Amino acid sequence: MRWALVKVSLAVTVMVVLAFAVPLGIVIKEMARDRAFSNAERQAAAIGPTLSITADRDPLERAVLSTQAGSAGRMAVHIPASGEPGSEPVNIGTRRAAQKDLLTTQRLGRASITEVTGGSALLQPTAISTGQIAVVEVFVPDGEVSNGVDTAWLVLAGVGLALVVGSVAVADRLGIRMVQPAQRLAGAAHDLGEGKLGARVPEEGPTELRSAAVAFNSMADQVVQLLANERELAADLSHRLRTPLTVLRLNAASLGEGPAADQTRAAVEQLEREVDTIIRTAREAKPQTMAAGPGAGCDAAEVVRQRMDFWSALAEDEGRKVRVAGVDRPVRIPVARPELAAALDALLGNVFRHTPEGAAFSVDVHNGEDAVIVLVSDAGPGITDPEAAMARGNSGHRDGSTGLGLDIVRRVAESTGGDVRIGSSVLGGTEVRIWIGLDPREGVGPVRRRGHRGTVRRRKRTKATGLYH
């Protein structure tokens, strides 16, 4: 918009300057010409009184030399012969005009201008004492006709250029006043889309943009309020689970001794801790993106070990072979511990829910320079439609599934600029590949909207695994 205003202003100003400067330049040229010939007429008129008194050469020569044009050798006087026997025409000064032009001026009796070498000649007829018509010739060089024209045109060009530059500068300032509020509005909308719910726009600029800023700020406030209400609702719903959990814990305590009873009590305690975590997170978390800031996050290897300790007990009861790799050293990622734990629990829970007993599974952690990849593989029947499985709330072919587990995993990955892919594993079943970026401030592409089918765009190759994503 800014450059458009500058271009429009430039075009309009140039047209206006040309519309006025070109005719004015022509008028200046004509005025210089008229001034030169008016001066020549005054020089010629100065000889008129002498011609009316005498036609002798000596007085006429003195009269010619007394004028400015005569002293410069640019005036001549042509007197025809008197008609008496032995009389001859008298010519004083240098004649430049053609003889036929002199005769025509004498015959017509009015002044005329004729072109001669190096300029023009003014032919002024004057009656003399003998009753004849003498012609006073005044030479006007081309330099005198155009005297001052070039300077005037340069002044006009300078004024026109100054007007063009001034109009462009004013248009640029006006464009900045219009563009900057629009850029701030676009930047705030981008920040809001990235989850920075504190983004607001100064209500300034033109009236239309001020109205847009007011509407945007009102919308952002409503979004914050809606999210706060959603968190409160989630906390309230989670709090309602405390009563049945209490009953379940009391019943588990009465089961006595044995591996099954211990596992049941451990599962109830874990469930109670998860519900408490949900309540605290819903009530205390500020509305922002899930990605942690620089230096924050968690140790992915530690979280994987902790969750695999929990799920390995159940895997042993069902006769499943379990393999864990890549967790022997710390692996820092910019994701909060509860978020990663929830994502792992969602994937491992799907393994136990949708694969037959005895089906093996594995969890591999690959640490690269710019990304961490977590692979959860199983030996189950696999997923026939991975794209549909990634759609939030779509259970696909999985009986009893809400379809939210993979969406939790996807949101954790996308909060760091990564993605989630579903494919075939080396165990013969499903492999879920979680790509987690190590720096969420770099390389974050547009986040996929909820309900959008298909996987995300980034296809980066990590040096640690040699895998493409």
Order of alpha helices (4+ residues) and beta strands (2+ residues): alpha-alpha-alpha-alpha-beta-beta-alpha-beta-beta-beta-alpha-alpha-alpha-alpha-alpha-beta-alpha-beta-beta-alpha-beta-beta-alpha-alpha-beta-beta
